[in-house]
Amino acid sequence: MPDRNPLIRVTAMPTDMNPYGGVFGGWLMSQMALGAGSLASRIGEGRANVVAATDFGFPAAMMQGDELSIYCEVEREGNTSITIAAEGIARERHGEATKLVCKGTFVFVLTHDDGTPRPVRAAGAAALDGAND
């Protein structure tokens, strides 16, 4: 991903573990959803609701105490939706070694406060609406 500034950076804690001692996949998915949602809200300058989550992969295990960084990028932008790819890179607790531990794709629909879809580029849409008055 071109922008290597993480949207989220968090340490895996004991409550994030599965019964086998690794990090629970659902926790990894939720961290990716939080990062992707943050990016969608920033781009859309407002409320972004996740409507689909696909293409999940967990290519390596993450351990308690490892630091997870979530990176996201926009794959596609529609009229009212944004598709965002997310990936999680784990850094070992007592070193610098890193590995890809999760990836997935999220689709968000931008909405007004009442939940109805709105254009992704709200400011531009408002300007166009004003020009048509």
Secondary structure, 3 states (H helix, E strand, C coil): CCCCCCCEEEECCHHHECCCCEECHHHHHHHHHHHHHHHHHHHHCCCEEEEEEEEEECCCCCECCCEEEEEEEEEEECCCEEEEEEEEEEECCCCCCEEEEEEEEEEEEEECCCCCECCCCHHHHHHHHHHCC
